[in-house]
Amino acid sequence: MKALLRIENLQKSFDSGRQNNLVLDNIHLSIFPGEILGLAGESGSGKSTLARCIAGLHSYQTGAVYFDNRLLPRFFTAADFYQQASNVQMIFQDPLSSLNPRLTIGDILLEPMRLNGTLSETEQYKLAIRWLERMGLQGQDMSRYPHSFSGGQLQRIGIARALINQPRLLICDEPISALDVSVQAQIVNLLKDLRDELGLTMLFIGHDLAMMRYLCDRIAVMQKGVIVEQGDTRAVLDDPQHDYTRHLVNSHPSVPASN
């Protein structure tokens, strides 16, 4: 099967005074249509930076990123970013800060469709309500503002906004780490259901290996900007080959062994 996303030898650094700070080194990664790939690692390991390179929010120095076999530019213009946004969308760790507090939920959901411009205003409004209801909310919530919702509800709204224009890849950048434990499970179940219903392809970034075992088909483990191990999720978590992966698994006693 042809990869939807393919990354080859990607390197990125941030200039820090006189010192060049390498944050991603020799990244090789593929994501195939319809799969959920987990990207695990401690804070500061480079997971979110890699996600932003894929989405066009960060440039990078060397290497190549291919989306559907098309080579993406290392430095995005406004037109490049607009095209990539139609294919790749992100949901973020803090749902409140990722939503404009001055806009109603209706405007937040309608904005990407207005930019896309392929539907009439009536069709846009109906689609926004359908997505709200699919997320477990109600059409009347269109007139409310983000501050009046719980964290779990806001993350559902963020998911609806990301998916409303039918992107081909959804990047979930630690989407449950800021939520209560009971709500975390609800959001993960929702993502799993959406993958099954829509055939979504996802990159799921996080720390919770138990959630990744449940959700992800494959997993890649990142340490200090380097992917040290990747493979089938159960194989990697049940029989880790790299010392750092073993450290992560041993640090998460809640990670159950597969039956």
MOWOMO-V760776 format. One record per residue. RES is the residue in one small letter. PHI is phi in radians with two decimals (NA if undefined). Layout:
BEGIN
res=(RES,RES)
phi=(PHI,PHI)
END
This chain:
BEGIN
res=(m,k,a,l,l,r,i,e,n,l,q,k,s,f,d,s,g,r,q,n,n,l,v,l,d,n,i,h,l,s,i,f,p,g,e,i,l,g,l,a,g,e,s,g,s,g,k,s,t,l,a,r,c,i,a,g,l,h,s,y,q,t,g,a,v,y,f,d,n,r,l,l,p,r,f,f,t,a,a,d,f,y,q,q,a,s,n,v,q,m,i,f,q,d,p,l,s,s,l,n,p,r,l,t,i,g,d,i,l,l,e,p,m,r,l,n,g,t,l,s,e,t,e,q,y,k,l,a,i,r,w,l,e,r,m,g,l,q,g,q,d,m,s,r,y,p,h,s,f,s,g,g,q,l,q,r,i,g,i,a,r,a,l,i,n,q,p,r,l,l,i,c,d,e,p,i,s,a,l,d,v,s,v,q,a,q,i,v,n,l,l,k,d,l,r,d,e,l,g,l,t,m,l,f,i,g,h,d,l,a,m,m,r,y,l,c,d,r,i,a,v,m,q,k,g,v,i,v,e,q,g,d,t,r,a,v,l,d,d,p,q,h,d,y,t,r,h,l,v,n,s,h,p,s,v,p,a,s,n)
phi=(NA,-1.32,-1.19,-1.31,-2.18,-2.37,-2.04,-2.23,0.89,-1.36,-2.26,-2.47,-2.38,-1.91,-1.30,-2.20,1.13,-1.59,-1.85,-1.50,-1.75,-1.37,-1.93,-2.33,-2.38,0.95,-1.39,-2.15,-2.75,-2.31,-2.22,-1.75,-0.97,1.45,-1.77,-1.97,-1.78,-1.58,-2.09,-1.93,2.77,-1.26,-1.01,1.50,-1.42,1.89,-1.09,-1.20,-1.09,-1.09,-1.03,-1.25,-1.15,-1.12,-1.39,1.52,-1.47,-2.20,-1.51,-2.57,-1.47,-2.41,1.77,-2.58,-2.14,-1.96,-2.06,0.90,1.23,-1.82,-1.24,-1.54,-1.22,-1.32,-2.09,-1.43,-1.46,-1.05,-1.18,-1.07,-1.12,-1.07,-1.14,-1.18,-1.12,-1.30,-1.77,-2.23,-2.27,-2.19,-2.07,-2.03,-1.13,-1.82,-1.14,-1.20,-1.26,-1.55,-1.98,-1.18,-1.19,-1.55,-1.82,-1.25,-1.07,-1.03,-1.15,-1.09,-1.37,-1.36,-0.96,-1.12,-1.26,-1.14,-1.18,-1.24,1.24,-1.70,-2.10,-1.27,-1.06,-1.13,-1.14,-1.06,-1.12,-1.11,-1.17,-1.07,-1.16,-1.07,-1.20,-1.04,-1.16,-1.11,-1.48,1.55,-1.84,-2.17,-1.01,-1.17,-1.25,-1.01,-1.58,-1.55,-1.85,-0.96,-1.13,-1.62,-2.01,-1.31,-1.06,-1.12,-1.13,-1.11,-1.17,-1.10,-1.14,-1.07,-1.14,-1.07,-1.08,-1.18,-1.70,-1.16,-1.74,1.01,-1.18,-1.61,-2.38,-1.93,-1.73,-1.86,-1.62,0.86,-1.30,-2.06,-1.19,-1.65,-1.88,-1.09,-1.01,-1.13,-1.32,-0.96,-1.09,-1.10,-1.18,-1.11,-1.09,-1.10,-1.08,-1.11,-1.10,-1.15,-1.08,-1.16,-1.33,-1.85,1.18,-1.13,-1.84,-2.35,-1.94,-1.90,-1.78,-3.08,-1.94,-1.42,-1.22,-1.14,-1.13,-1.17,-1.04,-1.28,-1.72,-1.67,-1.37,-2.29,-2.44,-2.11,-1.92,-2.00,-2.35,0.86,1.41,-2.14,-1.42,-1.64,-2.84,-2.71,2.83,-0.95,-0.99,-1.13,-1.12,-1.18,-1.36,-1.43,-2.48,-1.11,-1.74,-1.79,-1.01,-1.18,-1.10,-1.05,-1.07,-1.09,-1.11,-1.21,-1.44,-2.15,-1.11,-1.37,-1.29,-1.35,-1.28,-1.27,-1.44)
END
